[in-house]
Amino acid sequence: RRVPCAAGIMGAVAGWPAAHALMSHFTVMVKGQSQIFPSGPPVVRRAIGEQLDKEELGGHMMHVHESGQVDNEADSEEDAMDQIKKFISYLPNTTNDVAPRVETGDPPDRRPEGLLNIIPANRKRSYDPRKLIKMVVDNGEFFE
């Protein structure tokens, strides 16, 4: 609980390791190379008679874009590791420390144009929350 966990899925992962990866604070999958599922295609075929390949069963499209179980996708293993490093860079060195402070040059008293108008008065109308986030974070930079 006190130690942040990050998982990089670089290949096919099934069973308990798959569950453990999904319980991490940050999880990233490599596009076209990694899959995650409780049981693989042969077990699914025997259990329900459906023929699915590993990508259909638990590829990045399934878990990053559909189920939302995985936070990010990466283009390569190196990209996945870079994303994990970036995630860790936002955290303090220990649970007794505060998160690192970085000089951004972004004025703390700035008042972004349009901030008061970005959320529609009509609650049934949608808006892009990323625009709101970019207005309030330092230099419009955030990690998602």
Phi, psi and omega in degrees: 000325184267355180246121179293143180242135175233141181232132173249117180265113187251355181201201179281130181230129181226160175072216184301317177303325178294315179297318180297318179299319182287342178273358180291160177288332178216130180227136179229142178242147176272124181302133175070000184236334186241146176219153179218130182198157178292324178216147184281177183307319180298321180292318179298317180299316180291324185284314185236001176077009181263132181265106178234142174275171184300322182293317178295321184286321184202034179282181184297326179298320180296312191265336177272316188261334183255300184280333182074012181288335181247137186288310187224162172244153180233152179280337182205172176297321178298318177297319178299315179294322177297321178294320177296317178300318180296316177304312182295329182296339179277352186260155175289164180293325177223170179288348178269352181262166172266162179298150181296144176258140181231133176288122184253339185079002179274120183300129181292341182259013182293152179231097185299136175298137174086355182299321182285345183253359187289327179267120183296146176296325177281111184295346179276349179272144180268165175210164181269107182296336179296325177297318178296313181300315181298332179287330188256342179274158182300128178054023179068015184259128172210159183252126182232000000 
